[in-house]
Amino acid sequence: MREKNKIILLTHAGWGAALIKSMGLLVGRTENVFDISLEPNLTLEEFINRVKKEAGEINKNTIVLTDIPGGTTSNVALRLTNQYSWTVISGVNALMLVETIMHQNEDINAEIISKILDAGQNSQKHLKVSLS
């Protein structure tokens, strides 16, 4: 049986761990989904080393979701693409993670990446009550 794609969240101060935990309410038990947290006391080099150590086995179907485009987590993920064959997507939100989990049994390709990005972008709505 094919192992589920690895999903790694690189986030600030454990936000990704809380997001993963909340997935239990949306998709049930998650497998092969991890958060590697950037803590305030870590230097850049310490965080890079932490990611290398905790990322474990990486393959072409590993997806790294980061929290802030242009932030330290994203910059570290991009820097490590020189060493690891993974796909990096930034700006993670709950629906992006759900979509990524839904495709854990498939090889990563441009269509799946597009679906993940669409899920994140389409989850952003201005909600208001109609007073008519």
C-alpha positions in Angstrom: 0.0 0.0 0.0 1.3 3.5 -0.9 2.3 5.6 2.0 0.5 8.9 2.3 2.3 12.0 1.2 4.2 13.8 4.0 2.8 17.2 4.8 5.1 19.5 6.8 3.8 22.8 8.2 6.5 25.3 9.0 4.8 27.9 11.2 5.5 30.4 13.9 5.1 29.4 17.6 3.1 26.2 17.2 0.3 27.7 15.1 0.6 24.7 12.7 0.3 22.2 15.5 -3.0 23.8 16.5 -4.2 23.8 12.9 -3.3 20.1 12.6 -5.2 19.3 15.8 -8.3 21.1 14.5 -8.2 18.9 11.4 -9.6 16.1 13.6 -13.0 17.9 13.6 -12.9 18.4 9.8 -11.3 15.3 8.3 -10.8 12.9 11.1 -7.5 11.4 12.1 -4.5 12.8 10.1 -1.5 10.7 9.1 1.9 11.9 8.0 1.1 15.5 8.8 3.7 17.4 11.0 4.4 20.9 12.3 7.9 22.2 12.8 7.6 25.3 14.8 9.8 28.4 14.7 10.1 29.5 18.3 11.2 33.0 19.3 14.4 31.7 21.1 15.7 29.9 17.9 18.3 31.5 15.7 18.0 31.1 11.9 20.6 28.4 11.8 19.0 26.5 14.8 15.7 26.6 13.0 17.2 25.3 9.7 18.9 22.5 11.7 15.6 21.7 13.4 13.8 21.4 10.1 16.5 19.1 8.7 16.4 16.9 11.8 12.6 16.8 12.2 11.6 16.6 8.5 12.8 13.0 8.3 12.5 11.1 5.1 11.6 13.4 2.2 10.4 12.3 -1.3 9.0 14.1 -4.4 5.5 14.0 -2.9 6.4 15.9 0.3 4.5 19.1 0.6 5.7 21.9 2.9 3.0 24.5 3.8 4.3 27.7 5.4 2.4 30.4 7.2 3.7 33.7 5.9 5.0 34.4 2.4 8.4 36.0 2.6 8.6 35.2 6.3 11.4 33.1 8.0 9.4 29.9 7.7 9.0 30.4 3.9 12.6 31.5 3.4 13.9 28.4 5.2 11.7 26.1 3.2 12.9 27.7 -0.1 16.5 27.5 1.0 16.1 23.8 1.8 14.7 23.1 -1.7 18.3 23.0 -2.7 18.7 19.8 -0.6 15.2 18.4 -0.5 12.8 17.5 -3.3 9.6 19.0 -1.9 6.9 21.3 -2.9 6.5 24.6 -1.0 3.2 26.5 -0.7 2.9 29.5 1.5 0.0 31.3 3.2 -1.5 28.1 4.7 -5.0 28.2 6.1 -7.5 25.5 7.3 -9.0 24.8 3.9 -5.6 24.6 2.2 -4.6 22.0 4.7 -7.9 20.1 4.2 -7.3 20.1 0.4 -3.7 18.9 0.8 -4.8 16.1 3.1 -7.5 15.1 0.6 -4.7 14.5 -2.0 -2.3 12.6 0.2 -2.7 9.5 -1.8 -1.8 11.1 -5.1 1.5 12.1 -6.8 2.0 15.8 -6.5 1.6 17.6 -9.8 0.6 21.1 -11.1 -3.1 20.3 -11.0 -3.1 19.3 -7.3 -1.0 22.4 -6.4 -3.5 24.5 -8.2 -6.4 22.9 -6.3 -4.6 23.5 -3.0 -4.0 27.2 -3.9 -7.6 27.6 -5.0 -8.9 26.1 -1.8 -6.9 28.7 0.2 -7.9 31.6 -2.0 -11.6 30.6 -2.2 -11.9 30.2 1.5 -11.5 34.0 1.9 -14.8 35.7 2.0 -16.2 38.9 3.3 -19.2 37.8 5.3 -22.0 40.2 6.2 -25.6 40.1 7.2 -28.2 41.2 4.6 -30.6 43.7 6.2 -33.4 43.4 3.6 
